[in-house]
Amino acid sequence: MQSANVLLKKIIRSPVLPFAAQHGMKKDLFPLSRTLSLSLCLKQDNSCDPSEKLDLDGWKKVMKSGLQEVVSETGSDRKELSTLAAAREILEMWRLVGRSVPENISEEQLKTYIECPSKSAKKKYLKYLYLKELYKRNDKRKTDEKRERKLETQEEASKPDETKRNSLVCLWANAMDRAYSWRVAQSMIFGQPLVFDMSYEKDMSVREVANAVRQLVLSESCNRRSVDPFHIHFCNFKDNSLYHKEFIKHYREAWGKLLITVTDQCYTDVFPKDKLIYLTADSPKVMKTFDHDKIYIVGSMVDKSIKTGCSLARAKRLGLETAALPLEKYLLWNSGAKNLTLDQMMHILLTLKDTADWKKALEFVPKRKYCGFVNKPVDELKKTLNLINTLKLGKRQEEIRKQFAKNYSKKLTHK
C-alpha cells in the first residue's frame, strides 16, 4: 500500500506539473493534481483498512485523458499561429508586388481576413483596410503641413521688420476702406443713380435667385471700388423675400450698413419717367452714348430662366424708354444670346461713365461670345469677306457671302 502511494506521488509530481508549467495549461491540470493529492491523503488515512485497494487503472485513464486534452489544445493554437503567419507572409508578398494591401495589419484584422467566405470578399476587405490606412496617412500629412505652416507664420510674425510691414498693410487697408466708403457716401448725395429692378422673384427658382444675388454682391463691390461710383437703388424690394434672405446670407450683420438705397416702391414712383431708361437685350433701340443725366434700370434676374422679352414687356407696360448695348456694332458676335450678367453690366456702365469708350467697356464681355472687335470700316470688311469667299468657298458660295456682307452693311448703316 505504501509503495502504491509513493508511485502516485511521483506520477503527480513529475509528469503533470512540469508539463503544465511548460505549456501554460494550469487551468486543467492543477485542479486534477489537487484532487489526486487530496484523494491520496484520504487513502493514507484509511490505509489501515486492508479491504480497500487502490484502482491504478482508473487513475491512468484520468491522467491520459487530461494529457490528450492539453496536447489537442496546444496543437490547435500552433495551427492557428501558423495560419496567421502564412497569411501575413502572403499579404507582405502582395504588397511588394504592388497590390492594394495595407502595410500594418493587426491580428484581429488578419483573423477577419481569413474568415472571409470568398476571394472577392477578401479583396474588398483588403482594399477597405488599404484605403483606411491611406486616408489616415493623408490626414496626418495634412496636419503636419498645417502645423509647419503655422510655425512658419509665427516665426515670420515674430520678426520686427515683418511686424512693421504687416501693421503698414493693415493701416493701408483701413485707409482704403475708409476712402471707398467716403466715395460711396458722396455718391448717395451727388452721384448718378443706378436702379436694379427686384421684381423678378416669381419668375425664377430659388437657385436662380441665389445666382442673381451673388451677381449683385459682385456688382456692389465693383461699384464701391470705382473712382466715380453710382448711387445704387434696389427698387421693388420686399422684406422677407428670397432676395432679402440671400442678401442676409452673404452680408450678415453688414447688410444694414451698406451704402445703398433699398425701397419697396417702384422706380416710376421715385424718379421721373422721362429720365428712366430700361436696359434690356430685347430692345429694338441701340444705345449709342452714355448719358449722365439719365437713370438706367437693370433687371435683377438670371436671363437663362427668363422668357425672351420679359423685361421689354415690363418696360412697355410702364411706358419707359428702352435701350440695348451695341454689341453687334463693335463686336463680331458669335451665335448665341446677347445676355450679360449683372456684374458684367456694372463693369461696362462704370467704364462708359468714366471713359465713354465702347471698346474699353465691351472688353468685359466674355471672350467666348465674340470673335473680335470691328476695327475696319464696312467697305474694307466687305472686301475681306469677298476675298475669303474666292479663296476658300468657291464661286457658288461667293454669291451667298456677298449677299451676307451687303445685308450686314445695311444693318450697320441703319443702326
RAMO-V228737 format. One line per field, one symbol per residue. ss: DSSP state (H for helix, E for strand, L for the rest). burial: b if it has 16 or more other C-alpha atoms within 10 Angstrom, else e. Layout:
BEGIN
ss: ???
burial: ???
END
This chain:
BEGIN
ss: LHHHHHHHHHHHHHHHHHHHHHHLLHHHHHHHHHHHHHHHHHHHHLLLLLLLLLLHHHHHHHHHHHHHHHHHHHHHHHHHHHHHHHHHHHHHHHHHHLLLLLLLLLHHHHHHHHLLLLHHHHHHHHHHHHHHHHHHHHHHHHHHHHHHHHHHHHHHHHLHHHHHHHHHHHHHHHHHHHHHHHHHHHHHHHLLEEEEELLLHHHLLHHHHHHHHHHHHHHHHHHHHLLLLLEEEEELLLLLLHHHHHHHHHHHHHHHHLLLEELLLLHHHHLLHHHEEEELLLLLLELLLLLLLLEEEEELLLLLLLLLLHHHHHHHHLLLEEEELLHHHHEEELLLLLLLLHHHHHHHHHHHHHHLLHHHHHHHLLHHHEEEELLLLHHHHHHHHHHHHHHHHHHHHHHHHHHHHHHHHHHHHHL
burial: eeeebeebeebbeeebbeebeeeebbeebbebbeebbeebeebeeebeeeeeeeeeeeeeeebeeebeebeeeeeeeeeeeeebeebbeebbeeeeeeebbbeeeeeeebeebeeeeeeeebeebbbebbeebeeeeeeeeeeeeeeeeeeeeeeeeeeeeeeeeeeeeeeeeeeeeeebbebbbbbbeebbbbbbbbbbbeebeeebbbbbbbbbbebbebbbbbebbbbbbbbbbbeeebbeebbeeeeeeeeeeebbeebeeebeeeeeeeebbbbbbbbebbbeebeeeebbbbbbbbbeeeeeeebbeebeeeebbbbbbbbbbebebeeeebeebbbbbbbbbbbbbeeeebbebbbbbeeeebeebeeeebeebbeebbeebeeeeeeeebeebbeebeeebeeeeee
END
